[in-house]
Amino acid sequence: MEYLIICRICNQSININLMDIHNQTCRHNAEQRKKLVQLNLQVARLCEKAYMKKHRNSFETRIKIVIVKIQ
């Protein structure tokens, strides 16, 4: 008789005899997904900082031009 259990990480039905192997693989995959999400978040934050810096410098330059024209 084949017994199946549900993996709490990936929600797949797993043969209970293969659970040890699946557990190692599934845990490794979950850790890799977590690292990928963290790296993606870091890249998004860096992109946001670069965008803000670029536009802040552009805005400051425009203000300086206006001040010079007024004087």
N, C-alpha and C positions, 0 to 999 in steps of 0.2 A: 504494500500500500504506500502511496506517495503522499507525503504531508507537505502542504504549502503554508508558508507564513508570509506576511506582508512586511517588507523592509520599511522601517520608519523614515529612512533618509530619502529613498526614491519612490516609495509606494508601489513597488513591483512585487508580484507574487514570486517567491523564491522557494525552491525545493529545500526543505530543512537540512538535507544532507550537504547542500552546497552553501549553506549560510556563512560558514567561516570564510570561504574564498570570496563570496559576494561581499561580505562585510568589509574586508580589506580593500577591495576594488572600489566599492561604493564610497567608503570613507575618503579614500584618496581622491576620487573624482569630486566629491563635495568640497574638499580642501582646495583643490585646483580652481573650482568655480568661485569659491570665496576670494582667493587671491586675485582672480581675474576681475571680479567686481571691485575689489579694493584698488587695483591698478587703474581701472576705468574711471573710478571716482577721482583719483589723483590727477589723471590726465585732464578730466573735466575741470577740476579746480585750477590747474595751470593754464588751461585755455581761457578760462574766465579772467584770471589775473592778467594775462597777456592782452586780452580784449580791453579790459578796463585801463590798463597802462597806455595802450595805443590811443584810445579815445580821450583819456585824460590829458595826454600830451598835446593832442590836436586841439582840444578845448582851450588849454592854457595858451597855446600859440595864437589862437583866434582872439583871446582876450588881450594879449599883448599888442596885436596889430590894431585893435580898436582903440586901445589907450594911446598908442603912438599917433594914430590919425586924429584923435581928439586934441592932443597937445599941439 
